[in-house]
Amino acid sequence: MIVRSIKKDHVIAYFCLAKAYKYKGNHKLVEENINIVKKLLADPDKREWVEYFNKLVPKNEMNELVAH
C-alpha cells in the first residue's frame, strides 16, 4: 500500500494514488481508487472538488486511468 491514510473526500489524492498504482502495475488498486474518484465527483455535496479537479487534472489523464 502506498499511503495508509488520506482525507476521505480528497478526490485529487485518490486520483494521484490511482496514477501511482498504475505505475506500479497494481490494476486492482487503480480501479479501486478511480471508482472513489468517480463517486466523489458525482456527489453533489462535493461540487467544489469538481471545479478543482477539472482545472488541475487533464481529461486525457483521467480517461487513461478509467480505460486501463
Residue pairs with C-beta under 8 A, 6 or more apart in sequence:
2 17
2 20
2 21
2 24
3 13
3 17
6 13
6 14
6 17
7 13
9 40
9 46
9 49
11 36
11 37
11 40
11 41
11 46
11 49
11 52
11 53
12 49
12 52
12 53
12 56
12 57
14 33
14 34
14 36
14 37
14 40
15 33
15 34
15 37
15 53
15 57
15 62
15 65
17 29
17 33
18 29
18 30
18 33
18 34
18 37
18 65
19 61
19 65
21 27
21 29
21 30
21 33
22 30
22 65
22 68
27 68
30 65
30 68
31 68
34 65
34 66
34 68
37 62
38 66
40 46
40 49
41 49
41 50
41 53
